[in-house]
């Protein structure tokens, strides 16, 4: 009979695979992460793991980001929120240790990454079928925004789908060459993802999709020698946007409203609860708080309390009613942890982006660009859907440059 240690060594890679698959369903993954951590402590080679960690410079940056939040607990007035901030940021302790210290084969990494795509596809199907049923029998708005995205906030789901689509475009033709009718299957997955991204109607989701997906597709055409097809693709893309605007104008109206708000900041109604309008006002108050607590911040536990006090003082009833956070991770981190935390966050976003360019790590570069853009309009690290996705894939992509993987590698080989 196999021991627990032997089973873990043989099937341990299925835990991160399961986490990747379940991410799009917005489930609480704490049990899986705790199980993975316990098995690692009792069944892995801790001495070798520590040796691996010491060689990885990114480990120190991520752990320091976690420590800054821990230290803030002792200076926080709101101990409950400070403890909650530490619990949320535990991923910055657990995932770097678990991922940086364990060596996975190329095949195992491919399975982990493709399982995320499969999870997104299943979640997208569920949302589409659910919306169709509701539209026919109950809810005329079932295909729009939060009514459509069942498992999580549509901004996060759109971000997941865009990342999934980037994986499909870049690596499915290389990794899954053994499948029959591969390009038909890729086209089906891509169409499903594109429709679902559009129906999520997230403003940043649409913006990042319009920027990243056509750019990557054009790059792939250029690399493959289909230079003349680029003009055709651009024409079809523009035509597709025009047709989509005529048939489904609501998502585009959200973008138009966002631009209108940004052009007329002085006239924003402070009682407004619309996301774009209230964000602009929140950002203004966030900057004021940062100036008052520039070096050390307010502590992560007191950050939201300071914002709520500002809303109350300025009569921002729309933001006060919902007790909104900064809706910008850079501002949120600066408020809570001061200059040190802000610089660390820049290192794990902009710094990683620069690093990925120099190391020619394509997927890491796209992941960094995608998450950094979303950080500008969401406090992603304050919610499970944001921080687990971010730190989980950040660690994997920092350790493994999947662009260097062999085409259709079937047998596992240590990296």
N, C-alpha and C positions, 0 to 999 in steps of 0.2 A: 504494500500500500504506500502510495506516495505521501511524503510529508508536506506540510503547508508550505515550507520553504521551496520544495521542488515544484509544487504547483504554481507558486508565485513567480519563480524564475521562468517557468514555461508559458504562463498565461498572463503575466503582469502587465503586458502592453495593452491588454483588453480594457484596463481601467481607464487610461486616458482616451482610448478609442470610444468608450461608452460616454465619457464626459463630452467629447467632441460631438457625438451623435445627439446627445440630449440637450445641448446648449440652446438650440432654436425653440425648444418647448418651454422655456422659462421655468424649469423645475428647480427646486432647492437641491443643489448638488453636494451639500455639506457631507452627507453620509458617505458618498463615493470618495470625496477628498480625504476625509478622516480615515476611511478604510485603507486607502492608498498609502497614507502617511504611516499608519500603524504597521502595515505589511512591510513597508520600506525599512522602518526602524528595526523590526525583529527578523526580517528575512534577507535583507540586503547586506552587502559588504560596506559597512559604515566607514571603515578606515579608507578604503579605496574611493568611496563617495566624497569624503572630505578632501582627498587629494585632488579629485576632479574639480571640486568647487573652488579650491584655492587658485586654480589656474585660470578661472573665468572672471575677468574684470567686471563684467556686467552684473555678476552676483553681488558684488559689494555695493554697487549703485542701487540695485533694487532693495537689498536688505537695509541700506541706510534710509531709503524712502520710508520703509516700514518703521524703523527705529524713531524717525522724526515724529511720526504719529503717536508712537508709544510714549515718548517723552512729553508730548503735549498733554497727556492725561493728568500729569501732576500739577499742571498750571491751569487746568480748565475749571470753570465754575460749574458747568453742566457735565458732571461726571458720567451721567447716563449716556449722553450723546458722544462723549469722548471714548467711552468703552465700546460703543457701537461702531465708531470710526476705526478703532483698532481691530474689531472683529471683521469688518469689511475689508480692511487692508491685510488680513492674515494671508491672503493669496500671494502677496509680495514676499512673504516668508516661505510658505509651503511650496509653491510652484517652482521658484528658482532652485530650491534644494532638490525636489523630486525630479525635475527635468534635466537640470544641468549635471547631476551626479549619476544619472542612469544612461547607459548607452543602448540605443535602439537601432535595429537594422533599417536599411533603406525600405524594405517591404513594410515593416511595422509603421514607419513614419508615413508612408504613402497611405496605408490603411486608416491611420488616425485622421489624416487630412481629408481623404475622400469620404470618411464616415460623417464628417461635418457637412459635406455637400449633401449626402444622403438624408441626414436629419433635416436640413433645410428644405429639401424636395418634399419630404413627407409632411412637414409643417405647412408648406405652401399649398399642397394638395388639400390638406384639412381646411385651411382658411378659405380656399376657393370653393370647395364643396359646401362648406358651412354658409358662406356668403350667398351662394346660389339658392340654397334652401330658404334662408331668411328673406332674400329678395322676393322670392316667389310667394311666400306665405305670411311673412311678418313685417320685415323692415326694409323700406325702400333705400336706406342709406347703408346697407350691409356691405357694399363694396368700397366703402370710403374710410380711410384713416383708421382711427382706433376701433371703429365698428367692424372693420375688416380684419385687423391684426389681433387675433384671439389670444395668443400666448404671451405677448409682451408689448411694450410701447412700440408703435410703428417705426419710429426712428431707429431703434435698435434692430428690429427685424429687417428693415431695409439695408442697414449696414451689414448684417450677417449675409443677406442674399447677394449683395454686391461682392463681398469677399468670396463667397461660394462661386459666383459666376466668374470671377477672375481665376480661380483655381481651375474651373472647367475649361476655360479658354486656353490657359497656358499649359496645363499638364495632362488633361485627359487624353488628348491626341497622342501623347508620348507614353503615358503610363498604362493605358488600357488598349493597346494595339491588338491584344488577343481577343477582344470582343468583336462579334459580328455586327455589321451595320453601325459601327461606332459613331460616325458623323451624324447619322440620323438620330441616334440617342443623345448626342451632344446638343443637337439643334432643338430637340424636344425639351431637354433640361433648361437650355438657355431661354427658350420662349416662355417656359413656365416661370423662371426667375424674373425675367424682364416684366412680364405682366404683373407679377406679385409686387415687385418693387414699385411699379407705377401705381398700383392700387393702395399701397401703404401711404402714398401721398405725403411722405415726409419731405419737407423742403430741402434739408441737407441731404437726404437720401437721393432725391432727384438731381441735385447739383453734383454730388459725387459720382452718381451713375453717368451723368452727361459728360463729366470730365474723364473719368478713369476708363470706363468700358470701351468707348469709341477709340480712345488713345491706344489702348492695348491691342484692340482688333486691328487698327491701322498698322501698328508696330509689327504684328504677326504677319500681316500681308506683305509688308516691306521686307521682312526677314526671309519670307518664302519666295520673293521675287515677283510678286503680283503687284507691281507698282502702279500699273494702269488701272487696276481695280479699286485703288484708293479713292479716286475721284467719284467712281460709281457708289462706293460705300458711303462717302460723305453726302452725296446727293440723296441716297435712300434714307440716310439718317435724318437729314433735314426734312424730307418729305414725310417721314414717319412722325416726326414731332408735330408738323402742321396738321396731319390727319388726326393724331391723338388729341391735339388741342381742340379741333372741331368736334370730335365725337365725345371726348371726356374732358371738358374744360376745367373742372373743379380743382384738380391738383395744380394746374398752371395758375389759376386764380390765387391760390395760396402763395405762389412765388411772386406774382405781381404785387400782392398786398405787402409782402415782406420788403420788396424794393421801395414801395411807396412809403412805408413806415420809416425806413432808413434815411429817406430823403427829407423827412419832415419831423425830426426828433422833438423839436420845440413844441409841436402841436399835439403830442401824444396825450391822450386822456389817461390820467393816473389811476382811474378806476377800471381801465380796460383789462380784461382777462385774456385777450387774444395772445397767443404764444410769442409772436414776433414783437408786438408792441411792448409787452411786459418785460421781455428779455432786455430790450434797449434800456429801459428804466432801471432794471436790476443791475446791469453792467455799470451804469453811472454810479449807483450807490456802492457797488463793490469796489470800484476804484477809490472812492472816498475812504472806505474802511481800510483798504490796503495802505493808503498814505498815513493813516493814523497808527497802523501796526506793521510798519514796513519790514523791520528786521526779523522779528520772531513770530509774527502773526497773532491771532487771537486764541489759538489752539483749535484743532479740528472740531473739538466738542462744542466750542462756543461760536463757531463760524455762522451757523444758521441762525442762532439767537441774535447775533449782531445784525444780520440782514433783516430779520423780522423787526427789530427795533428801528432800523432805518426806514422800512416800509411804513411803519406806524407814524414815525415822525414826519415823513414826506407825504402822507395821505395816499399811499399807493395801495388802495384797498383791494385791487385785483390780485396783486402779489401777496398781500397780507392774508387774504382769505384762504389761499392755498399753501401759505408758509413755504414759498418756493426757495430752492437753493439758487446759487449764482448762475445756473444754466451755462456755465463755461468752466471747464475743468481747470484751466490755467488760473482763472480768477478765484475759483473755489479753493484751490490748493494754496494760492498766495495769501488769501484771507486767513486760512487755518494754520499754515505752517511757516508763513513769512518767506523771506528771500531764499533761505536754504532749501525749503521744500519746493519752491518754484523753480530754482535752478536744477534740482534733481529731476523734476518733471520735464523740463526742457531737454535734459540729457536722454531721457527714455522715450522722447517723442522726436524732436528735431535732431537730437544727437544720433539716435538710431537710424533716422532717415539718411543722414549724411554717411553714417557707417555702412549702410546697405548699398549706397551708391558706389562707394570705394571698393567694397567686397563683391560687387556685382550680384548681390542677393536680391533677385527680382521680386519674389513674393514678399520678402520682408520690407522692401521699399514701398510696394503698393499697400501693404498692411499698415505701415507707418503713416503714409499719406492719408489713407482712409480714416484711421482712428484720430489722427491729429486734426483733420478737418472737423470731425464729429466732436472733438474736445472743445472746439470753438463755440459750439451752440448747446452742448449738453455737459452736465457734470457726471460723466460716464462712470467715474470710479466711485460714485456714491451709491450705485445700484448693482445688484448681482449680475444682471444681464450685460452690464458694461465692463465691470472690473474682471470677472472670470474670463470672459472672451478676450479681453486685452492682455492680461498677464499670462494666460494659458498659451495663446498663440505667439505672443512676444518671446517667451522663453524657448519654445520649440524652434521658431524661425531664427533666433539668435544663435542657437546651437547647430542647427542643420540648415545648410544652404541647399534647398531642394532643387535648385536649378542645375546643380552638379550631379544629381542622381541619374543613374543609367536608365535608358529607355526600357520600359516593360521589364523591370527587374523582378523576376518571380521568386527566386530563392533568397532567403534572408542572408545578408552579409553584414557583419559589424562595421560601423563607421569609424 
